[in-house]
Amino acid sequence: MRDITYPPIILTAKTLFKLLGMRFQMSGTEHIPREGGAILAANHIGYVDFIFDGLAAQPSKRLVRFMAKKEAFEHAVSGPVMRSLHHIPVDRDSGEASFRDAVEYARSGEIVGIFPEATISRSMEIKGLKTGAVRIAAEAGVPLIPMVTWGTQLLKTKDHDSDLLGRGKTIALHVGKPLQVTGEDPVAETERLRIAMSALLDKAITEYPVSPQGQWWAPARYGGLAPTPEEAERLDAEEKAARAARRAAREDD
């Protein structure tokens, strides 16, 4: 797979991060294989997660092909970029094609990045995970690698003002040991993934240079002001209903 734009984009991003005084905490990057396919399953707390998640694969000199909603590929600006990076479009109404593409990528030796929560977590906790990451890894016969990002919610997330420059911000990237999955019980294996990701999240929060106490971007159980998982679920349901209502109104026009 030829990569003309990916390397210079990474170099430009690293230069920009340095100029902005951004700092990085990383651990477990040795778990990302230097060759061969794998599924990298990461949490989802902000709109720019994938920009930073791929940095965790840099020590292994790997590039990550992320699964992202198809709308990003249809945009006049982001579309050509996403396609040039060989990311994988996902149609939430019909995911079979993206599933097959992800399996084929992983079988051919690529690292495929996936957000098994499917949507951004308002609670900043690990939400309930979809079984797709496990099923793709099992079908492709590759390891499933848990990962957690922390700090990206400070740049752009739901319900809060954006700070895309992120001057002086710290971004944490923690990678866990690969999980071998068979797909025989996707629900149970997905729970293993959720437990591994939750442990990495606890590590990220406790080692982060800013205390979570009283912070809007931290989970309630750490003394943060983010919605509890139950409150976040209610907000997600309201957002989904509002989106459906807008779609129905457009169709009626």
Phi, psi and omega in degrees: 000116183283137180235098180269319185266333186301305182303313180293330177294319178297315180299317179296317180297316180298320178296317179296316180301319180295316180296328180276000179070025179285143180243153183232136170251127180227144173209152175075010183296342178292346180283348177275119187296147179283343175208159180090161183280159176194160173251123179258109184258116186241156174287170186223102183239355181201165184288342184251017183308313187296334179297325183265328183304322182297339180295334180295339180269353182296320178301332178269003180059043179243156174249145183251133177259109186270144171273124184220155183301145188298335181301328179294334180274344181268347181289143184298328182265306185287333183304304180301325179293312181301319180291324180292335179272359179061037172284172188244118179287142181238123174263110184296339179274343180206089188268004185296319182296317180291327176299312181296319180298317181296318178298316181295318177302310183295319178298327183275004174103009181271155170269120180254124179264135183219146176252094187292348174284342177076321179229164180295138180273112178290333182279349185068005174269173173281119179283179172298135185262143170285156184276358185303319182299316179296314184294322178294313180299317181294316181296322181277344182071038181235161179290152177252119187250117178283147181209149176226136174250143179218136180109340180291337178294340178287343183268309178197118177213182181288145170071009182221155177296151181271151173220069190295335178288325174058039183302126176073006182284155175251131176246127180254134178230113182238126183248137180260174179293143180299143175255134175266122183237152182249339183082000180292328176223080185302327181293313180294320180290329175292326176294323174301318179297316181298318179297317180296318179293322179296321178295321177294324178296316178301319178298316182298316183290316183289332181266355181293142186290349179247131180297140179284347184303122176072011182265136180297336187267008183245150180299149181300325183290347175258014181084009178277174184256006177295153178302149173294162177306324180291316178295319180296322179297321178295316179297321178297318180295319178296318179296317180297318180295319179295321179295318179295322179295319178296320180295318179295321179296320179295320181292332181280339181290000000 
